[in-house]
Amino acid sequence: MNFREFVLKHENTIKPLEKQIALAHWGGATTGSKRDYDKLSRLQFKVEEVYASREDFAFVGKTREKGDFENEMLARTADILYLRYLGKQTDLSLLEEITKLASGLENRFNVFRTEIEGNELTQNDVAGILAVERDSTKRRLAWEGHKRVGELLEEDLIRLVEFRNKTAVKAGFDNFYSMSLYLTEQNEDDLVKLFDNLERITREPFRAVKKELDIGLSELYGISEERIMPWHYSDLYFQELPPVASIDFDRFYKGRNPVRIAEEFYKSIGMQVGDILARSDLYERGGKSPHAFCTDIDRCGDIRILCNIKDTVRWMDTALHELGHAVYDKYIDRSLPFFLRIYPHLCLTEASAMFFGALATDPLWMKSALGLSGEEVDEIAPAAGKALSAKHLVFARWCQVMFRFERELYRDPHRNLNTLWWDMVQKYQFVTPPPGRDKPDWATKIHIVTSPVYYHNYMLGELIAAQFRHYIKINDLGEGSENNRRIYGNQAVSRYFIDHIFHEGNLLPWNKFIEKTTGEPLNADYLASLFVKGKD
Ligand SMILES: [Zn+2]
C-alpha cells in the first residue's frame, strides 16, 4: 500500500468515528443525557485504539523519513498523522485508566456544593456572592467553602498527573507537559520566552491597574488596602476585571437580542451565519449545558453553536465569539483533503473568536450594531479603552500563573504544590495569600483535569487577535474611515479573514501560518500597544 492509499483507508476509519463523537458530544451537552456521555467516552477510546497501532505508526514514520511525497498536501498529512500516532504509542490500559480518573474527578467537581451555614451552594451561587456581597466575612466563607473541593480532588489529581507522565515517558518524552506541546507543534522554549517577555511587558502597567483597583475595593468594602484578600476580587481566581473597575455595558444590551445583532453584523461583512444559527441550540433550557461552544460535526458544513443567550454584554461577546469559531469552520476550503480541512491549531480559531467577540465592547462597533449616537460613543470611549486595557492585563497576569504552575506540576508533581501555587499568585497577580494558608487551592481549577496543557492557548489567541487587528490597521483594510478601524460593514476585513486565513485550512504549521498571514512571527507587541504608551 502506498501512502496515498493508506491515508484514504485511514480517513474512512476516522471520519465516521469523529462525526459520531461530535454528535454524542452535542447530544450530551444539549440534553445532559448520560447515555450520550457514555457513548462519547466509548467512541473516544475507539479512536485511541486506532492510533495505538505500532504497525501503522511505523509505516507513517518511515514514509515521513523517506520524504519523497507526491505533493505538499501529502507531506503535511504525514506530519499530522505522525503526531496523532506518536501521542498514543503507549499502554492502552494506561490510557483507559487516565480517562476513568479524569471523568471521575470532573464528576466530583460538578456535583460538589459549597456548604455555608447548612445551605448548599452551586458554583454560580458562589460567583453571585462574590459579585455583590459587601460583607468581608461572608465573602471569605463563600471563597473558602468553594476551595474545599481542592481537598477532595488533590490526591486523585496527583495520580492523574503521574499517569499522564507515565504515558509521556513511554512515548519518549520527559513529561506530559512537554509531550503535549510537541504533539501540537508548539516549541516549549519559544513559549517560555514569549511568556517571559509578556511578564516583563505587563508587570508595571499591571501594578498601576492593580493599585487603582485595590483603592476602589478598599473603599467599597471599608477596609485598608493591606487587608484586601483573594476573596475581595469578584472572581474566584482574579482572572477577570472586577465590575468596580469597568463600565456598565449591560445597559446597552438590555432588551436586545444578541443573536440577531450578531447575525446582522456578520451579514454586513459578507459572512452568512443563518444556516449555522438554524442548526444551533441558543437559549437556556433545563438539562442543557450552561456553557457555550462551537462544533463542526463533519467538516462538511454541519456547524453548530451552543449558547444560553441573555440580553447582556457577556452573551453578546459570547455570540460573536462562538460565531467567530463557526465562520472559520464554514469558510475553510471544502476541497481540501479531510485531515487538512481544519484550522492549523486551536489558538488560531480562538484568535478569530476573540477578534470578533471583543467587538461587543468596542464603542465604534456598538455605534453601528446598536445605533448609538456620536455623543454616546464619545462619552463611553475613554472609559471603554481603559477598561479593555485593564481587562487584558488582569487576564495576562493570571495566565502567567496557570502556564507556569501547570508546567511545574508535570515536571515534579511531588514538590510542595500548595506553596508553589500561592508563590506564583503573589508573584504574578500581586495578590496577598491568606496568612498561614496551606491548602491545595490549585486543585480547584478544573481545567487541569479537563483541558490539560491548554491554558496558554487563550493567551496566544489574544496575542494573535491583536496581531490581526494591527495588520488590518496598517494595511488600511478599515477603508480609511473613523481612524481606519471600522469593522462593521467592512467587506475588506472579511475578505482578509476568509481568503487569507480561514480558506487555507491546515496547510502550514500554526506559527509559519501566522507569519504568512500577518507578515511577521507571533509576538506580544500588538497586545502591549493597548497598555504601553508610545507603542504602535
Ligand atoms: Zn473559543
Residues whose N, C-alpha, C, O or C-beta is under 5 A from the ligand:
A	BS01	ZN	E350 A353
